[in-house]
Amino acid sequence: PISDAAYLREQLRLESRRNEGEGASALVLFDIDEFHRINREHGQLEGDRVLQAVAHMLLLNLRNEDLLCRYAGDRFAVLMPGLTEPDARDAAQHLCRMVSSMRHYGPKGRVRISLRHGCAPAQGAPDALLATLCRQMDAV
């Protein structure tokens, strides 16, 4: 299983302390586009399968040092140690392309999946950082 939001917050605290005055780290938040529609049209069980498939695809395409967590609902967070925000944004765009190229089929046919993302340097108070990224995601 992947880690949860509480573990993510703790790792963000550690990463922020570790990087004071040193190298960069970034946090990327991913959101499944129109996840409510997937649940409505295909059912909650298929929605759960979509969450598992997305998590699996993200894990397959992350670096060993990256940390994937389920943040909330249909949101995933990836802590990317050693990456600047622009590099993390490039990695996030690649991850979005990998997920959108998935061929996921449920009992009612193909389920199209796409992600949107927000990215920020992994510094400062974890709750403030996550709130900023959530606002970024909600504005897209």
C-alpha positions in Angstrom: 0.0 0.0 0.0 1.1 3.6 -0.6 1.5 6.0 2.3 -1.2 8.4 3.6 -1.4 12.1 4.2 -0.1 11.9 7.7 3.1 10.2 6.6 3.4 12.7 3.8 3.3 15.6 6.2 5.9 14.1 8.4 8.2 13.5 5.4 7.7 17.0 4.3 8.8 18.3 7.7 11.9 16.1 7.5 12.7 17.1 3.9 12.3 20.8 4.8 14.7 20.5 7.7 17.2 18.5 5.6 17.2 21.0 2.8 17.6 24.2 4.8 20.2 26.1 2.6 20.9 23.0 0.5 19.5 21.4 -2.6 16.0 21.6 -3.8 13.1 19.3 -3.4 9.6 19.5 -4.9 6.1 18.4 -4.1 3.7 17.5 -6.9 0.0 17.1 -6.3 -2.0 15.1 -8.8 -5.8 15.0 -9.2 -7.8 12.6 -11.4 -9.9 14.7 -13.8 -13.6 14.3 -13.3 -13.3 11.4 -10.9 -16.8 12.0 -9.7 -18.0 11.2 -13.3 -16.0 7.9 -13.3 -17.7 6.9 -10.0 -21.1 8.0 -11.3 -20.9 6.3 -14.7 -18.9 3.2 -13.8 -19.6 2.7 -10.1 -17.6 3.2 -7.0 -16.0 -0.3 -7.3 -14.6 0.7 -10.7 -13.6 4.1 -9.2 -11.5 2.2 -6.7 -9.9 0.2 -9.5 -9.1 3.4 -11.3 -7.4 4.7 -8.1 -5.3 1.5 -7.9 -4.4 1.7 -11.6 -3.3 5.3 -11.3 -1.2 4.6 -8.2 0.4 1.6 -10.0 1.2 3.7 -13.1 2.7 6.5 -11.0 4.8 4.0 -9.0 6.1 2.4 -12.2 7.3 5.8 -13.5 8.8 7.4 -10.4 12.4 7.4 -9.3 13.4 5.2 -6.4 13.9 8.2 -4.1 10.4 9.7 -4.8 7.6 9.2 -2.3 4.1 8.5 -3.5 1.2 9.1 -1.1 -2.5 9.1 -1.4 -3.4 12.6 -0.2 -7.2 12.6 -0.2 -10.0 11.3 -2.3 -8.7 11.3 -5.9 -5.5 13.2 -5.1 -2.0 11.8 -4.9 1.1 13.6 -3.8 4.7 12.9 -4.8 7.6 14.2 -2.9 10.6 14.5 -5.2 13.9 15.0 -3.3 16.7 16.7 -5.1 14.5 18.1 -7.9 13.9 21.8 -8.6 10.4 22.9 -9.2 10.9 23.1 -13.1 12.4 19.6 -13.1 9.6 18.3 -11.0 7.1 20.0 -13.3 8.6 18.2 -16.3 8.5 14.9 -14.4 4.8 15.6 -13.5 3.9 16.3 -17.1 5.6 12.9 -18.0 3.6 11.2 -15.3 0.4 12.7 -16.6 1.1 11.5 -20.1 1.8 8.0 -18.8 -1.5 7.9 -17.0 -3.5 9.3 -20.0 -1.9 6.6 -22.2 -3.3 3.8 -20.0 -6.0 1.6 -21.5 -8.2 0.9 -18.5 -11.4 -1.1 -19.1 -14.2 -1.7 -16.7 -17.4 -3.7 -17.2 -19.0 -0.8 -19.1 -16.1 -0.3 -21.5 -13.1 1.9 -21.6 -12.5 4.4 -18.7 -10.6 7.4 -19.9 -8.3 8.7 -17.2 -6.3 11.9 -17.1 -4.6 13.9 -14.4 -3.9 17.5 -13.7 -1.1 18.6 -11.4 0.3 21.4 -9.2 3.9 21.7 -8.2 5.8 23.7 -5.6 9.2 23.6 -3.8 8.9 21.3 -0.8 9.7 23.9 1.9 7.9 25.5 4.7 5.0 24.2 6.8 3.5 21.1 5.3 -0.1 22.2 5.8 0.5 25.6 4.2 2.3 23.9 1.3 -0.5 21.4 0.7 -3.2 24.1 1.0 -1.4 26.2 -1.6 -1.2 23.2 -4.0 -4.9 22.4 -3.4 -5.8 25.9 -4.3 -3.6 25.7 -7.4 -5.4 22.5 -8.4 -8.9 23.9 -7.7 -8.1 26.9 -9.9 -7.2 24.7 -13.0 
